């Protein structure tokens, strides 16, 4: 039993250590890349590298109201703990769309 608990603790520590940060650039009114596949526990960071334009990342399935904007040089991030497909868009620019596909580890 002790060996099982030890392995469970070790596996849990190492599996969270492998979580990654994935960067999506926001530039010229596009998400780059617009479609990404990540693993559960990974974090996506959207970085606004525009010179003057503000944006946001709106997951309508999670947030009924449009989230706050982030401006050039700022970023927004979200950690994904569930598997699935998560489409999103930019509230002020609804033609800007993307999707995050989250897989099991």
C-alpha positions in Angstrom: 0.0 0.0 0.0 2.8 2.4 0.9 4.4 1.8 -2.5 1.2 2.6 -4.3 0.9 5.9 -2.3 4.5 6.7 -3.1 4.0 6.1 -6.8 0.8 8.1 -6.8 2.5 11.1 -5.2 5.6 10.8 -7.5 3.4 10.5 -10.6 1.2 13.4 -9.5 4.2 15.7 -8.9 5.9 14.7 -12.2 2.8 14.9 -14.3 2.1 18.5 -13.1 5.8 19.3 -13.8 5.2 18.5 -17.5 2.5 21.1 -17.9 3.4 23.5 -20.7 2.8 27.1 -21.5 1.8 27.6 -25.1 2.0 31.0 -26.7 -0.6 32.4 -29.2 0.3 35.7 -30.7 -2.4 38.3 -31.5 -1.2 40.2 -34.5 -2.9 41.9 -37.5 -6.3 41.0 -36.1 -5.5 37.2 -36.1 -4.7 34.6 -33.6 -1.4 32.9 -34.6 -1.8 30.0 -34.6 -5.6 30.0 -34.7 -5.9 26.2 -33.9 -3.8 24.5 -31.3 -3.8 21.1 -29.6 -2.6 20.9 -26.0 -2.7 18.4 -23.2 -4.8 18.7 -20.0 -3.1 21.0 -17.5 -1.4 23.1 -20.1 -1.8 26.9 -20.1 -2.3 29.0 -23.2 -1.0 32.5 -23.2 -2.3 35.0 -25.7 0.1 37.8 -26.2 -1.0 41.0 -27.9 1.9 42.1 -30.2 -0.1 44.7 -32.1 1.1 48.3 -32.1 -2.2 50.0 -31.3 -5.1 47.5 -31.2 -6.9 46.0 -28.2 -8.4 42.5 -28.1 -9.8 39.9 -25.8 -10.2 36.1 -25.8 -13.9 35.2 -25.3 -14.9 31.6 -24.6 -18.6 32.0 -24.9 -19.2 28.5 -23.5 -17.6 29.6 -20.2 -18.3 33.4 -20.1 -21.7 34.9 -20.9 -20.3 38.4 -20.7 -17.5 39.6 -22.9 -14.2 39.7 -20.9 -11.9 42.6 -20.4 -9.6 43.8 -23.2 -5.9 43.4 -23.2 -3.8 46.0 -25.0 -0.4 46.0 -26.9 2.3 44.4 -24.7 -0.3 42.7 -22.5 -1.4 39.1 -22.4 -4.3 36.9 -21.2 -3.9 33.3 -20.1 -6.1 30.3 -19.3 -5.2 26.8 -18.0 -7.2 23.9 -19.4 -8.0 21.1 -17.0 -10.6 19.3 -19.1 -10.4 17.5 -22.4 -12.5 18.8 -25.3 -12.7 21.4 -28.0 -12.9 25.0 -26.9 -13.7 27.6 -29.6 -13.1 31.3 -28.9 -13.3 34.7 -30.6 -12.2 38.3 -30.1 -15.2 40.2 -28.8 -14.5 43.5 -30.6 -13.4 41.6 -33.7 -15.7 38.6 -34.1 -14.1 37.5 -37.3 -11.0 36.7 -35.2 -11.6 33.1 -34.1 -9.6 30.2 -32.8 -10.0 26.8 -31.2 -8.1 25.1 -28.4 -8.3 21.3 -28.5 -7.3 19.7 -25.2 -6.3 16.0 -25.1 -5.7 13.6 -22.3 -2.1 13.2 -21.2 
